Amino acid sequence: MSYPETVNLPFNGEIIRTRFTQMKPDAASADGPGYWVLLQGDTLLLREGDLHRGELPEPLSDDGRALRFGAWDGAPVRVFTLARDEAVPQGLQAVSWTELPDQLATLYGVARQILHWEKLSRHCSRCGSGDMTRIAPTWGKRCGGCGHEHYPHIHPCVIVLIRRGEEFLLARKPEWAEGRYSLVAGFVDFGESLEECVAREVFEETGLKVSDVRYVGSQNWPFPSQLMAGFVARYESGEIAVEEDELEDARWFTRERMPPALPPKRSIARWIIDNFALGDSLG
């Protein structure tokens, strides 16, 4: 599958805009059965390839784990987490997020990010108090101990394709699947613009200097809570010197000389490679 723009990539809200409406936890209650995002580890439990609909399937019980976070196809949608060793209810199948169709993968991503925030916000990171109450009408929470207000943490990252004439730089981390290469990426640091982060990350990880840093799109990445800002940059100077704490390898490739494997199609890394290294968007 191809994606015309980065907004059309999985995990971005546009892909489920016609089916999903996010609701804050204090929104008007939607009683009655609905859809269930049943999470177990990195899998989503499906019934015949779709979300379970109705009451919470037996023998599961809502002991406070269920959280309604929106509407899916006009009906309430709730997320519920099963322990990894908990038995999968009869009739449901555990499907890895990598195998989900794009719309279900995106809804899965929203639910994961919400649960990640719920876990992080159980205690105040300022004073340690566990007295946290919601700030209506948001996902934010206020500490009952010191009064500090906390809001969901979305971590900005940059990811960049570096071009040198007909060549482009790809790198790999040692923990990736054998033969897979992708783009240089990293978290934004204090006091940095996105473009400054690109230049720093590239230099720190590869020893190269870049210029003409150009933004091309972004993707929400719920593993656990990143926002990937994509860029294309021009090689300026330097020889490759891999930072071994971060990378296993980095090298120049061409359309005719490619690595054994690339990132999955649903990632912004692959979208940038397809459009700005292998495609027609080379201006």
C-alpha positions in Angstrom: 0.0 0.0 0.0 1.2 3.5 -0.8 0.4 6.7 1.3 0.0 9.9 -0.7 1.1 12.2 2.2 2.4 11.6 5.7 -1.0 12.5 7.1 -2.3 9.3 5.5 0.1 7.1 7.4 -1.1 4.7 10.1 -1.1 6.1 13.6 -2.1 9.5 12.4 -5.7 10.5 13.2 -6.7 11.3 9.6 -6.8 7.6 8.8 -9.7 7.0 11.3 -11.3 10.4 11.2 -14.5 9.2 9.7 -14.9 6.3 12.2 -13.4 7.6 15.5 -14.2 10.5 17.8 -11.9 10.9 20.8 -13.6 11.7 24.1 -12.0 12.9 27.2 -12.6 10.7 30.3 -15.0 13.2 31.8 -17.2 13.6 28.7 -20.9 12.8 28.8 -21.2 9.2 29.7 -22.1 6.8 26.9 -23.9 3.9 28.6 -24.5 0.5 27.1 -22.4 -1.9 25.1 -19.9 -0.8 22.5 -16.6 -1.8 21.0 -13.6 -3.0 22.9 -9.9 -2.5 22.3 -8.6 -5.5 24.1 -4.9 -5.2 24.5 -2.5 -8.0 25.6 1.2 -7.2 25.3 1.8 -6.1 21.7 -1.4 -7.7 20.4 -5.0 -6.7 19.9 -7.7 -9.3 20.6 -10.1 -9.6 17.6 -13.3 -11.5 16.9 -13.3 -12.7 13.3 -10.9 -10.0 12.3 -12.7 -7.0 13.9 -13.1 -5.4 17.3 -15.2 -7.3 19.8 -18.6 -5.6 20.3 -21.1 -6.0 23.1 -20.4 -6.6 26.8 -16.9 -7.3 28.1 -16.3 -10.9 27.0 -16.4 -13.6 29.7 -14.6 -14.5 31.9 -13.2 -10.9 32.0 -14.6 -8.5 34.5 -14.3 -4.7 34.7 -12.4 -4.2 37.9 -11.4 -0.7 37.0 -9.2 -1.6 34.0 -11.8 -0.5 31.4 -11.5 3.1 30.1 -13.9 4.6 27.6 -11.9 7.0 25.3 -14.2 7.7 22.4 -16.7 6.5 19.9 -16.0 4.0 17.0 -18.6 3.9 14.3 -21.0 5.9 16.5 -20.8 3.4 19.5 -18.7 3.7 22.7 -15.2 2.3 22.4 -13.3 1.2 25.5 -9.8 0.0 26.1 -9.1 -2.9 28.4 -5.7 -4.5 29.2 -5.2 -8.2 29.8 -2.1 -9.5 31.6 0.3 -11.4 29.4 -0.4 -14.6 31.2 -4.2 -14.1 31.2 -6.2 -16.6 29.2 -7.6 -15.2 25.9 -11.4 -15.4 26.0 -13.0 -18.0 23.8 -13.6 -16.9 20.2 -11.0 -14.1 20.3 -7.7 -14.2 18.4 -4.5 -12.3 19.5 -3.1 -10.3 16.5 0.2 -8.5 16.5 0.0 -4.8 15.8 2.3 -5.4 12.8 -0.4 -7.6 11.2 -3.4 -5.3 11.9 -5.1 -3.4 9.0 -4.2 0.3 9.1 -7.4 1.6 10.7 -7.3 -0.9 13.6 -3.6 -0.3 14.0 -4.2 3.4 14.3 -7.0 2.9 16.9 -4.7 0.5 18.7 -2.0 3.2 18.8 -4.4 5.8 20.3 -5.4 3.3 23.0 -1.7 2.5 23.8 -0.7 6.1 24.1 -3.6 6.8 26.5 -2.8 3.8 28.6 0.9 4.9 28.7 -0.1 8.3 30.0 -2.5 6.8 32.5 0.4 4.7 33.9 2.8 7.6 33.9 0.4 9.9 35.7 -0.5 7.7 38.7 1.9 9.7 40.9 3.1 13.3 40.8 6.6 13.5 39.4 7.1 16.7 41.3 6.3 15.6 44.9 5.6 11.9 44.6 2.0 12.1 45.8 -0.5 9.6 44.5 -3.5 12.0 44.9 -4.0 12.8 41.2 -7.4 14.1 39.9 -8.4 14.8 36.3 -8.4 18.4 34.9 -11.7 18.7 33.0 -12.1 18.6 30.1 -8.6 17.2 29.3 -6.4 14.2 29.8 -4.4 16.3 32.2 -4.2 15.6 36.0 -3.7 17.9 39.0 -1.7 16.7 42.1 -3.7 17.0 45.3 -0.4 17.3 47.2 1.4 20.2 45.6 -1.2 21.4 43.0 1.1 20.8 40.0 -0.6 20.2 36.7 0.5 17.4 34.4 -0.4 16.8 30.8 0.3 13.9 28.4 3.9 13.6 27.4 4.4 13.5 23.6 8.1 13.3 22.8 9.3 15.1 19.6 11.8 13.2 17.4 13.5 14.0 14.1 14.1 11.5 11.3 16.1 12.4 8.3 17.2 11.3 4.8 20.7 12.6 3.9 21.3 12.9 0.1 24.7 13.3 -1.7 24.0 13.5 -5.4 22.5 10.1 -6.4 23.5 8.6 -3.0 21.6 8.6 0.2 22.6 7.6 3.7 21.0 4.7 5.6 22.0 3.4 9.0 21.2 0.4 11.2 21.0 -0.3 14.9 22.3 -3.6 16.3 18.9 -4.6 17.7 17.1 -4.3 14.3 16.2 -7.3 12.2 19.2 -8.6 10.2 19.9 -6.6 7.1 17.5 -3.8 7.9 18.6 -0.2 7.3 16.7 3.0 8.0 17.2 6.7 8.6 19.1 8.6 11.2 16.7 9.6 14.0 16.8 11.1 17.5 15.0 13.0 20.3 14.9 16.8 20.4 17.1 18.2 23.1 16.7 21.2 25.3 16.9 24.5 23.5 16.8 23.0 20.0 14.7 23.7 16.9 13.8 20.6 14.9 16.3 21.6 12.2 19.1 22.1 14.8 18.3 18.6 16.2 18.7 17.1 12.7 22.1 18.6 12.3 23.2 17.5 15.8 21.9 14.0 15.6 23.5 13.4 12.2 26.8 14.7 13.3 26.8 12.8 16.6 25.8 9.5 15.1 27.6 9.6 11.7 30.2 12.4 11.8 28.6 14.1 8.8 27.6 17.7 8.5 24.4 18.6 6.6 22.7 21.7 5.2 19.4 22.6 3.4 17.4 20.8 6.1 13.8 20.6 4.8 10.7 19.4 6.6 8.6 16.9 4.7 5.9 15.5 7.1 5.2 13.9 10.4 3.8 10.7 12.0 2.5 9.8 15.4 4.4 6.8 16.7 2.8 5.2 19.8 5.8 3.1 20.9 5.3 4.5 23.5 4.6 8.2 22.7 6.7 9.8 20.0 5.9 12.4 17.3 8.3 11.8 14.4 9.1 14.9 12.3 10.5 13.9 9.0 13.2 15.8 7.1 15.4 15.6 4.0 18.9 17.2 4.1 21.9 17.7 1.8 25.3 16.3 2.7 27.7 19.1 3.3 31.0 17.5 4.5 32.7 14.8 6.5 33.5 11.1 6.4 31.2 8.5 8.0 32.3 7.8 11.6 29.7 5.7 13.3 28.8 6.4 17.0 28.9 2.8 18.2 26.7 3.5 21.3 23.9 4.3 18.8 24.6 2.6 15.5 26.1 -0.6 14.2 26.6 0.7 10.7 25.9 3.6 8.3 26.7 3.8 4.6 25.8 5.4 1.3 23.3 3.6 -0.9 21.8 4.2 -4.4 18.7 3.0 -6.2 20.8 0.3 -7.8 22.7 -0.7 -4.6 20.2 -1.2 -1.8 20.3 -2.9 1.6 18.7 -6.3 2.1 15.7 -4.8 4.0 14.0 -1.4 4.6 11.6 -0.2 7.3 7.9 -1.3 7.0 5.7 0.6 4.5 3.6 2.1 7.3 6.5 4.0 8.8 7.5 7.6 8.0 11.0 6.3 7.5 9.9 4.2 4.6 7.7 7.0 3.2 10.6 9.3 3.1 12.9 6.7 1.5 10.2 5.8 -1.1 9.5 9.4 -2.0 12.9 11.2 -1.7 15.4 8.4 -2.4 13.6 6.0 -4.7 10.7 8.0 -6.0 10.1 11.1 -8.0 10.2 13.7 -5.2 13.8 14.5 -5.7 13.6 18.3 -6.0 
